Amino acid sequence: MSDQLLLEPDDRRRFAAVVGAITVVTAVLIEATIGVRVAAALIVGLFSGLVFLLTAALLKRFAPEYYR
């Protein structure tokens, strides 16, 4: 699937970094029980990762050549 989205290995590493960082920060900032923290942090992290993938794919597809 990553080949269909025109993603490079660097994008996959950045995706993992975005998801990991957002998940950790969200888990730390939410004031709830540990189960709710983990569940909410995973949802927010995965949503952030999807937005990152969509943005990266759109930039690779439609951005001018000098931007890449």
C-alpha positions in Angstrom: 0.0 0.0 0.0 2.9 2.4 0.7 4.0 2.0 -2.9 0.5 3.2 -4.1 0.8 6.3 -1.9 4.2 7.2 -3.4 5.9 7.0 0.0 9.6 6.7 0.4 11.5 5.0 3.3 12.1 8.4 4.9 8.4 9.0 4.9 7.8 5.7 6.8 10.3 6.7 9.4 8.8 10.1 9.8 5.3 8.5 10.0 6.5 6.3 12.9 8.1 9.4 14.6 4.9 11.4 14.2 2.7 8.7 15.6 5.1 7.9 18.4 5.6 11.5 19.5 1.9 12.4 19.3 0.9 9.3 21.2 3.3 9.9 24.0 2.5 13.6 24.4 -1.2 12.9 24.4 -0.9 10.1 26.9 1.0 12.4 29.2 -1.4 15.3 28.9 -4.7 13.5 29.3 -6.0 13.3 32.9 -7.8 10.0 33.1 -7.3 6.4 34.1 -4.4 4.6 32.4 -6.7 2.6 30.0 -8.5 5.7 28.8 -5.1 7.5 28.4 -3.7 4.8 26.3 -6.8 4.3 24.1 -7.2 8.0 23.5 -3.5 8.5 22.8 -3.5 5.7 20.3 -6.5 7.1 18.5 -5.0 10.6 18.3 -1.6 9.2 17.3 -3.1 7.1 14.5 -5.2 10.0 13.3 -2.2 12.3 13.2 -0.3 9.6 11.3 -3.1 9.4 8.7 -3.0 13.1 8.2 0.7 13.0 7.8 0.5 10.2 5.2 -2.2 12.1 3.3 -0.2 15.3 3.3 3.0 13.6 2.2 1.2 11.7 -0.6 -0.5 14.9 -1.9 2.7 16.9 -1.8 4.5 14.2 -3.7 1.7 14.0 -6.3 0.8 17.7 -6.8 3.7 19.8 -5.5 5.9 21.6 -8.1 9.2 20.0 -8.9 11.3 22.7 -7.1 9.4 22.0 -3.8 10.5 18.3 -3.7 
